[in-house]
Amino acid sequence: MVQSYRLSEWCSNAPVLEEDLALTNFALDMTGRAQVLLTYAGKVEGSGKTDDDLAYRRKEREFYNHLVMELPNGDFAFTIARLLFTSAYEYYFFTELKHSADEALAAVAAKTVKEVKYHLAHASDWVLRLGDGTAESHKRMQQAVNELWPYTGELFETSNADAVLRDKNIAVDLAPVKALWRTHVLSVLTEATLEQPEDGYMHSGGSKGVHTEHLGHILSEMQYLQRAYPEATW
């Protein structure tokens, strides 16, 4: 949901009309997925919360998205580099989640893989075009990769809750997902004549509800209507 918000900010602002449409459609894919998952989360929790409650009435510390999702868009290269990293993660993550013992999650994963496969192909193509393009596009693409790399480690962090769900064959083992992600991403970077940044310090905290300053600004806009008119319904 958070990344869909960021991508939606490109609506009418992308460098070409085709990208305006593509990025907006990717945002719609993510919003649809978020709605289904939040509806299911409310059902599992059993306290009567709806998808709107979980989307628009949670506080910042109650969000557990990866930090990379909430970073400002930056330039087009930055957005594309982020889309490469997150789409590769989602593609391999949801490919594994298709085998979940939870039928609802498995069904969401099966549909999501079809969408994310296109997101990944689109991002990979743009990384190649920019990385192996002009000197300026190469410089911007490399800078974006360098800036985002320290946020990728968090994608593969796990908790005790994850271990319990893995034992029940509900959640995904992230070790093979990380290996596949790394192979795919590095192959794209190599073909795009881009250098892999060194592995070092990795930002963390999103899964514990500790975020960058940017999520608060997102929520102040995203949740304004529902908080100003708490009894409003669609």
Secondary structure, 3 states (H helix, E strand, C coil): CHHHHHHHCCCCCCCCHHHHHHHHHHHHHHHHHHHHHHHHHHHHHCCCCCHHHHHHCCCHHHCCCCHHHHCCCCCHHHHHHHHHHHHHHHHHHHHHHCCCCCHHHHHHHHHHHHHHHHHHHHHHHHHHHHHCCCHHHHHHHHHHHHHHHHHCHHHHCCCHHHHHHHHCCCCCCHHHHHHHHHHHHHHHHHHCCCCCCCCCCCCCCHHHCCCCHHHHHHHHHHCHHHHHCCCCCC
